[in-house]
């Protein structure tokens, strides 16, 4: 994983402030998110049976709709996107242009990516790619500055593919992939194009053919274990396993153990015990009692609703709505829903939002989902050291604390030896109370009184009004 492109002091200072506010369980925050999911379109043309949008589409088509998750599905309009990025752009390291819909249904998507790119924000989309794309559309998409395009393609032949990607056309998908790869090479771009395949019983025999295809046309192939609720869909190597929504996490544990065996030997010369070993991802006791979706990460759907996290698909669970010129993201970010949700994690919670109840009061998601995109934190940390080492003593010390908090004592040695891409940073976290307390004390002594992102936003608004 490469460091993020972002290289402005205000973005890194906001990252540390967001971490400080999370560790201190602050209810009303003064930091903005540093990662953002935006749904350019919360509608989709497919009927995938494991997706809330696909199931709703299938129910509508069969006139057997059991529930409506979103009464109004829409595409994000330019004025909404512009208001979001103009407000959050200086602080964002990553924008993921996808969630519950098909992003390429929004014809404005290349413009949105281009604007995010102007803020040095890394961008990625996930698409089913089962829709007609003209050469002009492909060139515009790739030329926008897009960093990663992942095709969600769960098969190689139509017979296997359409079991999950219901309503899709695998040959159309392949034509689009080939056109994208050729255009990328012709334009001299380095956009990463990925063929992602969720593995089920009905498609596991096609992995090798898909891998060869990707090698032939010059794109990446990624296989991934799916969250399977139907036992008959479990691939043969998972036979007998209880269907589980947390299978991907279990897979990570295996990878962690394999890495741990290697790392123990690698550091044997200067580590005589296992005390350096970080805690594994789902060890509940090692997580700070907060959810990163309430601090550093957020989700905005097509029409402007702000969801509490990427795993919620129903409008009744939304926390608010951004309305250009009327309701800013900051207004929603500190409304009573968010303040209440943040207060749930406080040890001595004195709830100032009496009568408020949200999905978070009864959260069903594991902590790996609550901290899903924290895997990218190492990319922020290494980007800071790339651009500011030796020039910002207070921030540099703050990021040293963050290294220890997030990854344990092993992190500094690995960074010194250039081992940025190791699975450790993807599969583990440390976050122990002692390290967090040291960071909090340092932050309050050296960084707390700096101008906040919200102060800057208020100052900009005053200038506009005057």
C-alpha positions in Angstrom: 0.0 0.0 0.0 1.5 3.3 -1.1 1.3 6.5 1.0 -1.5 8.9 0.0 -0.9 11.8 -2.3 -2.1 14.4 0.1 0.7 16.7 1.3 -0.9 19.6 3.1 -0.3 20.3 6.8 -4.0 21.0 7.5 -5.0 17.5 6.3 -2.5 15.8 8.6 -3.4 18.1 11.5 -7.1 17.3 11.0 -6.2 13.5 11.0 -4.5 13.8 14.4 -7.3 16.0 15.8 -10.0 13.5 14.7 -8.0 10.7 16.5 -7.7 12.8 19.6 -11.4 13.5 19.6 -12.2 9.8 19.1 -9.9 8.7 22.0 -11.4 11.3 24.3 -15.0 10.4 23.3 -15.7 14.0 22.3 -19.4 14.4 21.4 -19.2 17.7 19.5 -16.2 17.6 17.2 -14.0 20.2 15.5 -12.5 17.9 13.0 -13.7 16.6 9.6 -13.6 13.1 8.2 -10.4 12.1 6.5 -12.0 9.2 4.4 -15.4 9.5 2.7 -17.7 7.2 0.9 -19.9 8.9 -1.7 -22.7 7.1 -3.6 -22.8 8.9 -7.0 -26.0 6.8 -7.6 -27.8 4.8 -5.0 -29.7 3.0 -7.7 -28.4 0.0 -9.6 -29.6 -2.0 -12.7 -28.8 -5.5 -11.3 -30.7 -7.8 -8.9 -27.9 -9.3 -6.8 -29.5 -11.4 -4.0 -27.0 -10.5 -1.3 -27.3 -6.7 -1.9 -30.1 -4.6 -0.3 -30.5 -2.6 -3.5 -30.5 -5.8 -5.6 -33.1 -7.4 -3.4 -35.3 -4.3 -3.5 -35.0 -4.3 -7.3 -35.9 -7.9 -7.5 -38.9 -7.4 -5.3 -40.2 -4.5 -7.4 -39.8 -6.5 -10.6 -41.7 -9.5 -9.2 -44.3 -7.2 -7.5 -43.3 -8.9 -4.2 -41.6 -6.1 -2.4 -41.3 -6.9 1.3 -39.7 -3.6 2.3 -38.5 -0.3 0.8 -35.0 0.6 2.0 -35.0 3.9 0.1 -38.2 5.5 -1.1 -36.3 7.8 -3.4 -33.2 6.6 -5.2 -31.3 9.3 -7.0 -28.1 10.4 -8.6 -25.9 12.9 -6.9 -26.3 16.4 -8.5 -23.3 18.6 -9.1 -24.3 21.3 -6.6 -24.4 18.7 -3.8 -21.1 17.2 -4.8 -19.4 20.6 -5.1 -20.7 21.7 -1.7 -19.3 18.5 -0.1 -15.9 18.6 -1.7 -15.4 22.3 -1.3 -16.1 21.8 2.4 -14.3 18.5 3.1 -11.8 18.4 0.2 -8.8 20.0 2.1 -9.0 17.2 4.7 -9.8 14.1 2.7 -7.2 11.5 1.8 -9.6 9.1 0.1 -13.0 9.2 -1.5 -14.7 5.9 -2.4 -17.3 6.5 -5.1 -19.5 3.6 -4.4 -21.7 2.0 -1.8 -25.2 0.6 -2.5 -25.5 1.7 -6.1 -23.8 1.6 -9.5 -21.6 4.6 -9.8 -21.3 4.6 -13.6 -25.0 5.3 -13.9 -24.1 8.9 -13.0 -22.8 10.6 -16.1 -21.2 13.3 -13.9 -18.8 10.9 -12.3 -15.7 11.8 -14.3 -16.2 15.5 -13.3 -16.6 14.5 -9.7 -13.4 12.4 -9.7 -11.5 15.2 -11.5 -12.5 17.7 -8.8 -11.5 15.4 -6.0 -8.2 14.8 -7.9 -7.6 18.6 -7.8 -7.6 18.3 -4.0 -5.0 15.5 -4.2 -7.6 13.1 -2.9 -7.2 9.4 -3.9 -10.2 8.1 -5.7 -11.6 4.6 -6.4 -14.8 3.1 -7.7 -16.4 -0.3 -7.6 -18.7 -1.1 -10.6 -20.5 -4.1 -11.9 -19.4 -2.9 -15.4 -22.5 -4.5 -16.9 -23.6 -1.5 -18.8 -22.8 0.0 -22.2 -19.8 2.4 -22.2 -18.8 4.4 -25.2 -15.2 5.0 -26.0 -15.6 8.6 -25.0 -17.1 7.7 -21.6 -14.2 5.3 -21.0 -11.6 7.9 -22.0 -13.2 10.6 -19.8 -13.4 8.3 -16.8 -9.8 7.2 -17.0 -8.5 10.8 -17.8 -10.3 12.2 -14.7 -7.5 11.1 -12.4 -9.1 7.9 -11.2 -6.7 5.8 -9.2 -8.5 2.5 -8.9 -11.4 0.9 -10.8 -12.6 -2.4 -9.5 -15.0 -4.5 -11.4 -17.3 -6.6 -9.1 -17.4 -9.7 -11.3 -18.3 -13.0 -9.6 -17.7 -15.5 -12.3 -16.1 -16.0 -15.8 -18.9 -17.7 -17.8 -22.4 -16.4 -18.0 -23.7 -19.5 -16.3 -21.7 -19.0 -13.1 -21.7 -15.2 -13.2 -25.4 -14.7 -13.4 -26.2 -16.7 -10.3 -25.0 -13.8 -8.1 -24.9 -10.9 -10.6 -28.5 -11.3 -11.6 -29.4 -9.4 -14.7 -25.7 -8.9 -15.7 -24.0 -9.8 -19.0 -20.5 -11.2 -18.5 -19.5 -10.7 -22.2 -20.4 -7.0 -21.9 -18.3 -6.8 -18.7 -15.3 -8.4 -20.5 -15.7 -6.0 -23.5 -15.6 -3.1 -21.0 -12.6 -4.4 -19.2 -10.7 -4.9 -22.4 -11.6 -1.4 -23.6 -10.6 0.1 -20.3 -7.2 -1.7 -20.3 -6.5 -0.6 -23.9 -7.5 3.0 -23.2 -5.4 3.1 -20.1 -2.3 2.0 -22.0 -3.0 4.3 -25.0 -3.4 7.3 -22.7 -0.3 6.4 -20.8 -2.1 6.3 -17.4 -1.4 4.2 -14.3 -5.0 3.6 -13.2 -5.3 0.3 -11.5 -8.0 -1.9 -13.0 -9.1 -4.9 -11.0 -11.2 -7.9 -11.7 -12.7 -8.9 -8.3 -14.3 -12.2 -7.8 -16.3 -13.2 -4.8 -15.9 -17.0 -4.4 -19.0 -19.2 -4.2 -19.7 -22.9 -4.8 -21.0 -22.1 -8.3 -17.9 -20.1 -9.5 -14.9 -21.5 -7.7 -13.9 -23.7 -10.6 -13.6 -20.6 -12.8 -10.9 -18.8 -10.8 -8.0 -20.1 -12.9 -9.6 -19.0 -16.2 -10.3 -15.5 -14.8 -6.7 -15.2 -13.5 -5.3 -16.1 -16.9 -7.7 -13.7 -18.7 -6.5 -10.8 -16.4 -2.9 -11.6 -17.1 -3.6 -11.6 -20.8 -5.2 -8.2 -20.9 -2.9 -6.6 -18.3 -5.2 -6.0 -15.3 -5.2 -7.2 -11.7 -7.1 -10.1 -10.3 -8.4 -10.3 -6.8 -10.3 -13.2 -5.2 -12.2 -12.6 -2.0 -14.2 -14.8 0.4 -17.8 -13.6 0.5 -20.2 -13.2 3.4 -22.4 -16.2 2.8 -25.8 -16.7 4.5 -26.8 -19.7 2.3 -24.9 -22.9 3.2 -25.3 -24.2 -0.4 -23.3 -21.2 -1.7 -20.2 -22.0 0.4 -17.2 -23.0 -1.8 -15.8 -26.5 -1.2 -12.8 -25.2 0.8 -15.3 -23.8 3.3 -17.6 -26.8 3.5 -19.0 -27.4 6.9 -18.5 -23.8 8.0 -21.4 -22.1 9.6 -22.6 -19.4 7.2 -21.2 -16.1 8.5 -21.2 -12.5 7.7 -17.7 -12.3 9.2 -15.9 -14.8 6.9 -13.5 -12.1 5.5 -12.4 -11.3 9.0 -11.8 -15.0 9.8 -9.7 -15.2 6.6 -7.6 -12.3 7.8 -6.8 -14.2 11.0 -5.3 -17.0 9.0 -3.2 -14.4 7.1 -2.2 -12.8 10.4 -1.0 -16.1 11.9 1.1 -16.8 8.8 2.6 -13.4 9.0 3.2 -13.6 12.7 5.3 -16.8 12.2 7.5 -14.9 9.7 7.8 -11.8 11.8 8.8 -13.6 14.9 11.8 -15.1 13.1 12.6 -11.9 11.3 12.9 -9.9 14.6 14.4 -12.8 16.7 17.7 -11.0 17.0 16.3 -8.1 19.0 13.0 -9.4 20.4 13.3 -12.2 22.9 9.6 -12.5 23.6 6.3 -12.2 21.9 5.6 -8.9 23.7 5.9 -7.0 20.4 2.9 -8.9 18.9 0.1 -6.5 18.2 -3.5 -7.5 18.9 -5.6 -9.1 16.2 -8.4 -7.3 14.5 -11.5 -8.6 16.3 -10.1 -8.8 19.8 -12.9 -6.8 21.4 -10.8 -5.9 24.5 -8.1 -4.1 22.5 -10.4 -1.7 20.6 -11.0 1.8 21.9 -14.7 2.0 22.7 -15.6 4.3 19.9 -16.6 3.8 16.3 -14.5 5.5 13.6 -17.6 6.2 11.5 -18.5 8.9 14.1 -15.1 10.6 13.7 -12.8 10.0 10.8 -15.1 8.3 8.2 -18.5 9.1 6.8 -21.0 8.1 4.0 -23.1 10.4 1.8 -25.7 8.8 -0.5 -27.0 10.1 -3.8 -29.6 12.6 -2.7 -27.6 14.0 0.3 -28.5 11.7 3.2 -25.6 11.0 5.6 -25.6 7.4 6.8 -24.1 6.3 10.1 -21.8 3.8 8.3 -21.4 2.0 5.0 -23.2 -1.1 6.3 -26.6 0.6 6.8 -28.9 0.6 3.7 -32.2 2.0 5.1 -33.2 5.6 5.0 -34.8 5.4 8.4 -31.3 5.0 9.9 -29.8 8.1 8.2 -28.4 10.7 10.6 -29.3 13.8 8.5 -29.2 15.3 5.0 -26.8 17.7 3.4 -28.6 20.4 1.4 -26.4 22.9 -0.5 -26.8 26.4 0.7 -28.9 25.3 3.7 -27.4 22.4 5.6 -23.7 21.9 5.4 -21.9 18.6 6.2 -20.7 20.2 9.4 -24.3 20.9 10.5 -25.1 17.2 10.1 -21.7 16.0 11.6 -22.5 17.7 14.9 -26.3 17.2 15.0 -28.0 15.4 17.9 -27.8 12.0 16.2 -24.1 12.2 15.9 -23.6 13.7 19.4 -25.7 11.0 20.8 -23.9 8.2 18.9 -20.5 9.5 20.0 -21.7 9.7 23.6 -22.6 6.0 23.6 -18.9 5.2 23.8 -18.0 7.5 26.7 -17.3 5.7 30.0 -19.2 8.3 32.0 -21.8 9.2 29.4 -23.9 12.2 30.4 -26.2 12.2 27.4 -27.1 15.7 26.3 -29.5 14.4 23.6 -32.3 13.0 25.8 -34.9 11.1 23.8 -32.6 10.5 20.8 -32.2 6.9 19.7 -30.3 5.7 16.7 -29.2 2.5 15.0 -26.0 2.8 16.9 -27.8 2.2 20.2 -28.3 -1.4 19.1 -25.3 -1.8 16.8 -25.1 -5.3 15.3 -21.9 -4.8 13.4 -18.5 -6.2 14.7 -15.7 -3.9 15.6 -14.0 -4.8 12.4 -16.8 -3.0 10.6 -16.7 -0.1 13.0 -13.0 0.4 12.1 -13.2 -0.9 8.6 -11.2 1.8 6.8 -8.6 2.2 9.6 -6.5 -0.1 7.5 -5.6 3.0 5.5 -4.1 4.9 8.5 -0.6 3.6 7.8 -0.8 5.4 4.4 -1.6 8.7 6.2 1.3 8.2 8.6 3.8 7.3 6.0 2.6 10.2 3.8 3.3 12.6 6.7 6.8 11.3 7.2 7.4 11.5 3.5 6.6 15.2 3.3 7.1 16.7 6.7 9.9 14.8 8.5 12.1 17.2 10.4 10.0 20.3 9.6 7.0 20.0 12.0 8.3 18.8 15.4 4.9 18.8 17.2 3.0 17.0 14.4 5.9 14.6 13.9 5.8 13.7 17.6 2.0 13.3 17.3 2.5 10.9 14.4 5.1 8.9 16.3 2.6 8.4 19.1 0.0 7.4 16.4 2.5 4.7 15.1 2.7 3.2 18.6 -1.0 3.5 19.3 -2.1 1.9 16.0 0.6 -0.7 15.4 2.7 -1.2 18.5 6.4 -1.1 19.0 7.1 -3.1 15.8 5.9 -0.3 13.5 8.8 2.0 13.9 11.3 -0.7 13.0 9.3 -1.8 10.0 9.0 1.8 8.7 12.8 2.3 9.2 13.4 -0.8 7.1 11.0 0.2 4.4 8.4 -2.5 5.2 5.4 -0.4 4.5 3.4 -3.1 2.5 3.4 -5.8 5.1 0.1 -7.5 6.0 0.7 -6.4 9.6 -0.7 -3.0 8.8 -3.8 -4.4 7.2 -4.6 -7.1 9.7 -3.7 -5.8 13.2 -4.2 -2.9 15.5 -2.9 -2.1 18.9 -4.8 0.9 20.5 -4.0 0.1 24.1 -5.1 2.6 26.8 -1.6 3.5 28.0 -0.5 4.5 24.6 -3.6 6.5 24.0 -3.3 8.3 27.3 0.2 9.4 26.4 -0.9 10.7 23.0 -3.9 12.5 24.6 -1.6 14.3 27.1 0.9 15.3 24.4 -1.9 16.5 22.1 -3.4 18.7 24.8 -0.1 20.2 25.7 1.2 20.9 22.2 -1.6 20.8 19.5 -5.0 21.3 21.1 -5.0 25.1 20.8 -4.2 25.2 17.1 -6.9 26.5 14.8 -9.4 23.8 14.0 -10.9 22.9 10.6 -14.2 24.3 11.8 -12.5 27.6 12.7 -11.2 27.8 9.2 -14.6 27.0 7.7 -16.2 29.7 9.9 -13.6 32.2 8.8 -14.1 31.4 5.1 -17.9 31.9 5.6 -17.3 35.2 7.2 -15.2 36.4 4.3 -17.9 35.2 1.8 -20.6 37.1 3.7 -18.5 40.3 4.0 
